[in-house]
Structures are given as C-alpha cells and as structure tokens.
Amino acid sequence: MNQAVKVGVFATLVLILLAYFILRIEDLNPFQPEGRRVDAVFDSVAGLDDRSAVRVAGVRVGRVDGISLDGAQARVHLLLEEPVALTDQAFARIANLGLLGDKYVELVPGPGAQPLADGVVIPGTTPPGFDDAMVKLNQVADSIVGLTGPLGDSITGRGEETSLSRLISNLEATSEQIRLLVEANREQLSGTIRNFESVSATLAAELPRLATQMEALLGQVQAVVAENRGAVSQSTANVAELTEELKGPVQDLKEISGRLARGEGSIGKLLTSDEAHDELVSTLGAVQTGVEKLSDTLGRVQRLRLDIDMQGWALANGGNGYGSFGGTLLPSEDSRRMYRFGVVQTPRGDLRTKTQTVTTTAPDGSVGTTTVETLTEEDTKVLSALVGYRLDGGTRLWTGLIESDFGVQVEQPFLKDRLWLDLQAFNFNREQNRSPHLRLSGRWFLNDNLYVVGGYDDPLEGEYDSLFVGGGIRWTDDDLKYLLGSVPTGGL
C-alpha cells in the first residue's frame, strides 16, 4: 500500500473519531429526538449544578439544561431524554444521592389523571437546610425565655398583674376564708374532739388483750429471726459495707457540686461565665465543620472502585505472545472520570535505530570509517497509564501512555456490556517513517470475570500486521472485597 494512501486513511479515521468525540462530549445527537422540555420553579437551588441528573423513582430520565432567575425564584430548565408521563399534579424536589452525595432533581409524576400541558411550570420544593434548623432552635429558646420571665415575676410579686399572680391572690383569700370557717364552727370541733376521747377510752380497755396477742406474734417473729439469724447478719453486714463505700462518692459529689457552684474548673466556668459559654459554642462549631469535612473525605474514599484485569493473546504472524496486567480506577459509580494503569509484555518491543561508526585500516596503512545503521527491538516490558472520560451510552475515551508511547483509545460496549470494541492508536513517531501503531480488538465476556479477546494488530504496516486471539480474566471491586475478606487472619 502506498505510504500517502496509508496516511490519508489514518487521517480520515482520526477526523471521523474526532467528530464522534465532539458529538458525544457535547451531548449532541442529530439522529435522536431532542426530548421533552419542562420548567420547574424553586425558592432556592443552592448546591444544584447545571447538567445535574433528573430522576423519577431514582432512575435517571434526563438532565438539568440551564438555571435562570425568575423574579425572586429560580427557574430550572429540565430536558427529559426518556418518556415520562407527567400529570397536572406533578411536582419536583431537590434531593441528595446519599448523605454527602451530589444534588439532583426528583420528579414526582403526581396522582392526577390529566396529563401535564405543554408550557406549564411545575412547582418545586427545597428541603430545609442547616441554617433553617438553627433558626427554629433559636425561636424555641426565645419562647422558653419568654415563659420563665413572667413566671419569676409572678412568684416574687414584681411586674404587672398576670394570671399566675391572680391565682396566688385567690389562694390567699381562700386560706383566710378557711380560718374564718374554723372560728365559726369551734363548738362542733370540740364535740369531735370529745368523740376522739371516747374512742381512746375504748382502746385503753382493749389494749391489754391486744398486747397479749402482739406478744404472741412477736414470739413467733423472734423464732423466725433466730432461725435466719445468719442470713440477716450477712445482709446487715452487706448493707453496712455498701453504706461505708458510698460515703466516699457522696463526699466527692458534694465537693464537685460546691466547686461547680463557685465557678471553679472548666465546667464551673461554663455554668457561671457567659464568655466560657460563647467559647464553647464557637469550638463546637469548628468541631462540626471538621467532622463534616472528614465525613466528606471518608465518603469519597468509600466510593472508590477498582477493577483488576489480566489478559494474554498470541499473534498469528510469528506466534509471538502478548500479556498485560493492570487495573481501572473509578472515583465513584456516577463519576465520568477514570484512570487506567498496567504493565505490558509486548511481542516485538519498541523499534530503535542504532548508528555505529566502524574504523578500518587498509593494507597500505590508510584509515577509513564506515557508518552502519541497525534497527533493533527494545523495551519489551513497557508501561501504560491513561486518563479516561465516560460518555452517556457507555463510550469511554482514553489518552496518555500506551506501551510507553503517547496514544489515544476508544472503547464502546454493546449487548448490555457483554461485547466491547476497542480502537487504539499510539507510537505516532516511529522509526524509519513508519505509520502509527493501530490495534483493533474485541472482547466477549463469557461471564462477569472471564472473556475471550481477538482482533487485528498494526494494520498499517504490512511487515508487522497480524491477527491475534487470546483470553483474559477480570476481578471487579466486589470480587476483590470478597477475596480479601476470605483470607484467614488467625495464626497457626
């Protein structure tokens, strides 16, 4: 094949790929309907970003396509990429993906039967934030202060007349009336006392008989006590020991309460000093901020996902082998950024031109030099390190080092991620004006871990182009957690 034709074919492929990447990155699809547009208004959209997800029952159905100010409210423009049946009672709310997750718009279709007309603005609700909760707490504190102030004034008799002060006055009047009632019925009370005296005389006559019965009962009690004297003595000793042990803690509590009342120590200062209270509130605020930052950091670490991959295949032209071991790191399940790294054993290595100068001496004694250029293969063990971006639809774009040379890579899944097609282009500055190294491959997953691989390597170079076939194994993040969790931790 002519070198110019090869370069032209490669340039055409690069332009096609560049156009495809631009359409995917900008989320443009001229062959797909634009989708339905709906507007929603909120009192506040703090934390909601443009192009955030729009979900129904947690399922992504579209994205935010712009946020504008509509008077004193925020108008959010929603682009629904999936058909959603909205009714005239539909509404929207701003929700979080977990405690520390990104914010998104949750659409609730509503229980109504009438479909939502075009151009109707959906009402939106915003969950209360931390500042709203603090305002409510301050209102409760003000209410308590407002209640305790009049109560103290009513008890001490200060301030204006209130319901409580009137109640105290009524109690005083009632007690005076009871005293007057007793004065007016003194004779009746005297008769009642005489009745009590008569009852006392009767008891005096009956007391000897009652005393005899009580004596018999006490005898029985003494017999029971004598039989259980050991147990009673032990119980008494235990009570005495417990009482002795409690003397120390009680004395400590008295001393602590006295120090608190005098304002000694940190807690005493906090109870008696407004300045110490303000410093404590400030410190708790700083601690809360630190805890929130720590929780955010831990949440990001827990959302990391790592997949390990190992594969090998053989070239049909020459029977050389190829092997690689590496991993793919995702910051989170919803993240579009990805990172890939690996170690590769290549079948031919990197071509390098070595120039050697040979000095020769002729029979007549003259000295001459000859320059010899040789093409050698070096660095059969190379590294790959790529940064990727995931587009809608599963397409992955990569750029970075491929087998220790700059390159780009495109991956596209099909059939629910069971089939992956892969195009790599790297080593654009090859020796002896050779064409860039291209590799077309496909992977078919037999299950979640095992797959077969095959394709066409270096098609632009007739000297090196070859079909290849092989297989590989992939361990997902869940597989690694299971394997690490099953490793024994005990000793022999």
C-alpha positions in Angstrom: 0.0 0.0 0.0 1.3 3.5 -0.9 2.5 5.5 2.1 0.4 8.5 1.2 -2.7 6.4 0.9 -2.0 5.0 4.4 -1.6 8.4 5.9 -4.8 9.6 4.2 -6.7 6.6 5.5 -5.4 7.2 9.0 -6.1 11.0 8.9 -9.7 10.2 7.7 -10.2 7.8 10.6 -8.8 10.4 13.1 -11.2 13.1 11.7 -14.2 10.7 12.0 -13.2 9.8 15.6 -12.7 13.5 16.4 -16.2 14.3 15.1 -17.7 11.4 17.0 -15.9 12.5 20.3 -17.1 16.1 19.9 -20.7 15.0 19.4 -20.5 12.7 22.5 -18.7 15.2 24.8 -21.1 18.0 23.9 -24.1 15.5 24.2 -25.2 16.2 20.6 -27.1 13.5 18.6 -28.5 14.8 15.4 -30.3 11.5 14.8 -32.1 11.4 18.1 -35.2 13.4 19.1 -34.3 16.3 21.4 -36.7 15.2 24.1 -39.3 17.0 26.1 -38.5 20.2 27.9 -40.2 21.1 31.2 -39.6 24.1 33.6 -39.8 23.9 37.4 -39.5 26.8 39.9 -37.9 26.6 43.3 -37.4 29.1 46.2 -33.7 28.0 46.3 -31.5 25.7 44.3 -28.3 26.0 46.4 -25.9 23.2 45.5 -27.7 22.2 42.3 -25.5 22.5 39.2 -26.2 22.7 35.5 -26.3 19.3 33.8 -27.3 17.6 37.1 -29.3 14.4 36.8 -33.2 14.4 36.6 -34.6 11.2 38.1 -38.0 9.6 38.6 -38.2 7.0 41.4 -34.4 7.1 41.5 -34.0 6.3 37.7 -32.2 8.9 35.6 -34.5 10.2 32.8 -32.8 13.5 31.8 -30.7 16.3 33.0 -30.8 20.0 34.0 -30.4 22.2 30.9 -29.9 25.6 32.5 -30.9 27.6 35.6 -32.2 31.1 35.4 -33.6 33.7 37.9 -37.4 34.3 37.6 -38.2 37.2 39.9 -37.4 36.0 43.4 -37.4 32.4 42.4 -35.1 30.1 40.5 -36.4 28.6 37.2 -34.7 25.2 36.4 -35.0 24.1 32.8 -35.3 20.3 32.6 -34.6 18.2 29.5 -36.3 14.8 29.7 -34.5 12.3 27.5 -36.8 9.4 28.4 -40.6 9.4 28.0 -42.2 10.3 31.4 -46.0 10.5 31.9 -46.5 13.7 33.9 -49.9 14.8 35.3 -51.3 18.1 36.3 -50.5 17.4 39.9 -46.8 16.7 39.2 -44.1 18.4 41.3 -40.4 18.5 41.6 -38.0 18.5 44.6 -34.2 18.7 45.1 -32.7 15.6 46.7 -29.3 14.2 47.5 -27.6 10.9 46.5 -27.0 9.7 50.0 -25.9 11.9 53.0 -23.0 13.5 51.1 -23.8 12.8 47.5 -24.5 15.3 44.6 -27.8 17.0 44.4 -30.3 16.1 41.6 -33.9 16.9 40.7 -36.5 14.3 41.6 -39.7 14.4 39.5 -42.9 13.1 41.1 -45.5 12.5 38.3 -48.4 13.0 40.7 -51.6 11.1 41.3 -53.7 13.2 38.9 -55.3 11.7 35.8 -54.9 14.7 33.5 -51.6 14.9 31.5 -49.4 17.9 32.0 -50.0 20.5 29.3 -47.1 21.9 27.4 -45.6 25.1 28.8 -47.0 24.5 32.3 -44.4 25.3 35.0 -44.0 22.5 37.7 -43.9 23.7 41.3 -40.7 22.7 43.2 -39.8 22.2 46.8 -36.4 22.5 48.5 -35.6 20.5 51.7 -34.8 22.6 54.8 -31.1 23.3 55.3 -28.9 23.5 58.4 -29.5 27.3 58.7 -33.3 26.8 58.9 -32.9 24.3 61.7 -30.8 26.7 63.7 -33.4 29.5 63.2 -36.1 27.1 64.6 -33.9 26.3 67.6 -33.4 30.0 68.4 -37.2 30.5 68.2 -37.7 27.7 70.8 -35.1 29.2 73.1 -36.8 32.6 72.9 -40.1 31.0 73.7 -38.7 29.4 76.9 -37.1 32.7 78.0 -40.4 34.5 77.4 -42.2 31.9 79.6 -39.8 31.8 82.5 -39.5 35.6 82.8 -43.2 36.3 83.7 -43.3 33.1 85.9 -40.5 34.5 88.2 -42.1 38.0 88.4 -45.4 36.4 89.4 -43.8 34.4 92.2 -41.9 37.3 93.6 -44.7 39.8 93.2 -42.8 42.1 90.8 -44.1 43.3 87.5 -47.7 43.7 86.1 -50.6 41.6 87.3 -50.8 38.3 85.4 -52.9 35.1 85.6 -50.4 33.5 87.9 -50.4 36.5 90.3 -54.2 36.5 90.4 -54.1 32.7 91.2 -51.8 33.4 94.2 -54.1 36.1 95.5 -57.1 33.8 95.2 -55.2 31.1 97.2 -54.5 33.7 100.0 -58.2 34.7 100.1 -59.2 31.1 100.3 -57.0 30.3 103.2 -58.5 33.3 105.1 -61.9 32.0 104.4 -60.9 28.6 105.8 -59.7 30.3 109.0 -62.9 32.1 109.5 -64.9 28.9 108.9 -62.9 27.2 111.7 -63.6 30.0 114.1 -67.4 29.9 113.3 -67.5 26.1 113.9 -65.4 25.9 117.1 -68.1 24.2 119.1 -68.6 21.4 116.5 -64.8 20.8 116.5 -64.9 20.5 120.3 -67.6 17.8 120.0 -65.4 15.9 117.5 -62.5 16.0 120.0 -64.7 14.5 122.7 -65.6 11.7 120.4 -61.9 11.0 119.9 -61.6 10.9 123.7 -64.3 8.3 123.9 -62.6 6.2 121.3 -59.3 6.5 123.3 -61.1 5.2 126.4 -62.4 2.2 124.5 -58.9 1.5 123.2 -57.5 1.7 126.7 -59.9 -1.1 127.8 -59.0 -3.3 124.8 -55.3 -2.7 124.8 -54.4 -5.5 127.3 -55.9 -8.1 125.1 -54.3 -6.6 122.0 -51.0 -6.5 123.9 -51.2 -10.2 124.7 -51.9 -11.0 121.0 -49.0 -8.8 119.9 -46.7 -10.5 122.4 -47.5 -13.9 120.9 -46.9 -12.5 117.4 -43.5 -11.1 118.5 -42.6 -14.5 119.9 -43.2 -16.1 116.5 -41.2 -13.3 114.8 -38.3 -13.9 117.2 -38.4 -17.6 116.4 -38.2 -16.9 112.7 -35.4 -14.4 113.2 -33.5 -16.9 115.3 -33.7 -19.5 112.5 -32.4 -17.0 109.9 -30.0 -15.0 112.1 -27.0 -15.8 109.9 -28.7 -14.6 106.7 -29.9 -11.5 108.4 -26.5 -10.7 109.9 -24.9 -11.2 106.5 -27.4 -8.9 104.9 -26.9 -6.3 107.6 -23.1 -6.5 107.1 -23.5 -6.1 103.3 -25.7 -3.0 103.8 -23.2 -1.5 106.3 -20.3 -2.2 103.8 -22.3 -0.7 101.0 -23.1 2.4 103.1 -19.4 2.8 104.0 -18.4 2.6 100.3 -21.0 5.2 99.3 -19.6 7.7 101.8 -16.6 8.4 99.6 -18.6 9.0 96.3 -21.2 11.1 98.2 -18.4 13.3 99.6 -16.9 13.6 96.2 -20.2 14.7 94.7 -20.6 17.3 97.4 -17.2 18.6 96.7 -17.8 18.7 92.9 -21.2 20.4 93.3 -19.6 23.0 95.6 -16.8 23.7 93.0 -19.4 24.0 90.2 -21.4 26.4 92.3 -18.3 28.5 93.0 -17.5 28.5 89.2 -14.2 26.5 89.6 -12.9 24.3 86.8 -13.9 24.2 83.1 -17.5 23.1 83.7 -18.0 25.5 86.6 -16.8 28.4 84.4 -19.1 27.2 81.6 -22.1 27.2 84.0 -21.3 30.6 85.5 -19.4 32.5 82.7 -21.1 33.8 79.5 -17.7 34.2 77.9 -16.8 30.5 78.5 -20.2 29.5 77.1 -19.6 31.6 73.9 -16.1 30.0 73.5 -17.7 26.5 73.9 -20.3 27.3 71.2 -17.5 28.6 68.9 -15.4 25.4 69.5 -18.4 23.1 68.8 -19.0 25.0 65.5 -15.4 24.4 64.5 -15.6 20.7 65.5 -18.8 20.3 63.5 -17.1 21.8 60.4 -14.1 19.4 60.9 -16.5 16.4 61.2 -18.3 17.4 58.0 -15.0 17.7 56.1 -13.8 14.3 57.5 -17.2 12.7 56.6 -16.9 14.1 53.1 -13.4 12.7 52.7 -14.3 9.3 54.0 -17.4 9.2 51.8 -15.2 9.9 48.7 -12.8 7.1 49.7 -15.6 4.6 50.2 -17.0 5.4 46.8 -13.7 4.4 45.0 -14.0 1.4 42.7 -11.0 -0.7 41.5 -11.2 -3.4 38.7 -8.1 -5.6 38.1 -7.6 -7.1 34.6 -5.1 -9.7 33.3 -5.1 -10.9 29.6 -2.8 -12.6 27.1 -3.0 -13.4 23.4 -0.9 -14.7 20.5 -0.1 -13.2 17.1 -1.0 -15.4 14.1 2.0 -14.0 12.2 5.1 -15.2 14.0 3.5 -16.9 17.1 4.7 -14.2 19.5 2.8 -13.7 22.7 1.4 -10.6 24.4 0.5 -10.2 28.1 -0.7 -7.4 30.3 -1.7 -6.9 33.9 -3.3 -3.7 35.2 -6.3 -2.0 36.8 -9.0 0.6 36.2 -9.9 3.1 39.0 -13.2 4.9 39.2 -13.6 7.7 41.9 -17.4 6.7 42.2 -20.1 4.8 40.4 -21.5 8.1 38.9 -18.1 9.6 38.1 -17.3 10.2 34.5 -13.5 10.3 35.1 -11.5 7.1 35.1 -7.8 6.1 35.4 -6.1 3.0 34.0 -2.6 1.7 34.6 -0.8 -1.5 33.7 2.4 -3.5 32.8 2.6 -4.9 29.3 4.8 -7.6 27.8 4.9 -6.8 24.0 5.7 -9.3 21.3 8.1 -7.1 19.4 9.1 -4.2 21.7 9.8 -0.7 20.5 11.9 -0.3 17.3 15.1 1.8 17.7 17.7 2.8 15.1 21.3 2.4 16.3 24.1 4.1 14.4 27.6 2.6 14.8 30.9 4.0 13.3 33.4 1.3 12.3 37.0 2.3 11.8 39.1 0.1 9.3 42.8 0.2 8.4 43.7 -0.6 4.8 46.8 -2.7 3.8 48.5 0.5 2.7 48.1 1.9 6.2 45.3 4.4 5.4 42.4 4.6 8.0 38.7 4.8 7.0 35.4 4.9 8.8 32.1 3.4 7.9 28.7 4.3 9.4 26.3 1.4 10.0 22.6 1.8 11.0 20.8 -1.2 12.5 17.1 -1.5 13.5 16.7 -3.2 16.9 13.7 -4.0 19.2 14.0 -2.7 22.8 11.8 -2.4 25.9 9.6 -5.5 25.5 8.3 -4.8 29.0 6.6 -1.4 28.9 4.0 0.6 31.0 0.6 2.0 30.2 -1.0 4.9 32.1 -4.2 6.5 30.8 -6.8 9.1 31.9 -10.3 8.4 30.7 -13.7 10.0 30.3 -17.0 8.1 30.2 -19.8 9.5 27.9 -23.5 8.8 28.0 -24.2 5.4 26.4 -21.1 3.8 27.9 -18.4 5.1 25.4 -15.0 5.6 27.0 -12.3 7.9 25.7 -8.7 7.4 26.9 -5.5 9.4 26.4 -2.0 9.0 27.9 0.8 6.4 27.6 0.1 3.2 25.7 3.0 0.8 25.9 5.3 3.7 26.9 4.3 5.9 23.9 1.7 8.6 23.7 -1.7 7.4 22.3 -5.4 7.6 22.3 -8.0 4.8 22.8 -11.8 4.4 22.3 -14.0 1.7 23.9 -17.6 1.1 23.0 -19.9 -1.5 24.8 -22.7 -3.5 23.1 -25.2 -6.1 24.1 -25.5 -4.9 27.7 -21.7 -4.7 28.2 -21.0 -8.3 27.1 -19.2 -7.2 23.9 -16.6 -4.4 23.9 -15.0 -3.0 20.7 -11.7 -1.2 21.2 -9.5 1.0 18.9 -6.0 2.1 20.0 -3.6 4.5 18.2 -0.1 5.2 19.6 3.6 5.5 18.7 3.0 8.3 16.2 6.7 9.0 15.8 8.0 5.5 14.8 11.5 4.9 13.3 12.1 4.9 9.6 9.0 7.0 8.9 6.7 4.1 9.8 2.9 4.5 10.2 1.4 4.9 13.7 0.7 1.7 15.5 -3.1 0.8 15.3 -4.8 -2.0 17.1 -8.5 -3.1 16.6 -9.8 -5.6 19.1 -13.0 -7.0 20.6 -13.7 -8.7 23.9 -16.6 -11.1 24.5 -17.4 -11.8 28.2 -18.4 -15.4 28.9 -19.4 -14.3 32.5 -18.7 -11.4 34.8 -15.0 -12.4 35.1 -13.8 -14.5 32.1 -13.7 -13.2 28.5 -12.1 -14.0 25.1 -10.3 -11.4 23.0 -9.3 -11.1 19.3 -8.6 -8.6 16.7 -6.1 -7.1 14.2 -2.8 -5.6 15.2 -0.7 -2.9 13.3 -2.8 -3.0 10.1 -0.9 0.0 8.5 2.4 -1.9 8.5 2.4 -4.9 6.2 5.6 -6.2 7.7 4.1 -6.4 11.2 0.3 -6.6 10.7 -1.3 -9.8 12.1 -4.5 -11.2 13.5 -4.4 -12.3 17.2 -6.6 -14.3 19.6 -6.5 -14.9 23.3 -8.4 -14.5 26.6 -8.4 -12.8 30.0 -9.8 -12.5 33.4 -11.2 -9.5 35.3 -11.7 -9.1 39.0 -14.3 -6.4 39.9 -14.2 -4.4 43.2 -16.8 -6.7 44.7 -14.6 -9.8 43.8 -11.6 -8.2 45.5 -13.5 -7.4 48.6 -14.8 -11.0 48.8 -11.3 -12.4 48.3 -9.7 -10.1 50.9 -12.5 -10.9 53.3 -12.0 -14.7 53.0 -8.2 -14.6 53.7 -7.6 -16.2 57.1 -6.3 -13.8 59.8 -5.5 -16.2 62.7 -2.2 -17.8 63.4 -1.2 -21.4 63.0 
